[in-house]
Amino acid sequence: MASKLAVPEKTGNVISIIMTGYSSSLVLGVPLVVLMTNWMIGGGFFCCWLLSLY
């Protein structure tokens, strides 16, 4: 969808920005959720259980 909205010269740039967003959300989001659940619940078991529901 984004590549269709961009001008043809910028298609590669748009796709690289989207892929960077996906990668950075995984790299930053997963450890953040683990730290948050360890702080809130007090154990890593709840985090694994919660992620298994997804």
C-alpha positions in Angstrom: 0.0 0.0 0.0 2.7 2.5 1.0 4.7 1.7 -2.2 1.7 2.6 -4.3 1.3 5.9 -2.5 4.9 7.0 -3.0 6.4 8.3 -6.1 8.2 5.7 -8.1 11.6 7.1 -7.3 11.0 6.8 -3.6 9.5 3.3 -3.4 12.6 1.7 -2.1 13.0 4.4 0.6 9.4 4.0 1.8 9.7 0.2 2.0 13.0 0.5 4.0 11.4 2.9 6.4 8.5 0.5 7.0 10.8 -2.4 7.5 13.0 -0.4 9.9 9.9 0.4 11.9 8.9 -3.3 12.2 12.4 -4.3 13.2 12.8 -1.5 15.8 9.4 -2.3 17.3 10.4 -5.9 17.9 13.9 -5.0 19.2 12.6 -2.4 21.6 9.1 -3.7 22.3 9.8 -7.3 23.5 12.4 -6.4 26.1 10.2 -3.5 27.3 7.2 -5.8 27.8 9.3 -8.3 29.6 10.7 -5.6 32.0 7.2 -4.2 32.5 5.7 -7.5 33.4 8.6 -8.4 35.7 8.1 -5.1 37.5 4.3 -5.3 37.7 3.8 -9.0 38.4 7.1 -10.0 39.9 7.9 -13.0 37.7 8.6 -14.0 34.1 6.1 -16.8 34.1 3.1 -14.4 33.7 4.8 -12.8 30.7 5.3 -16.1 28.9 1.7 -17.0 29.7 0.5 -13.7 28.4 2.5 -13.9 25.2 1.2 -17.5 24.6 -2.3 -16.1 24.4 -1.4 -13.9 21.5 
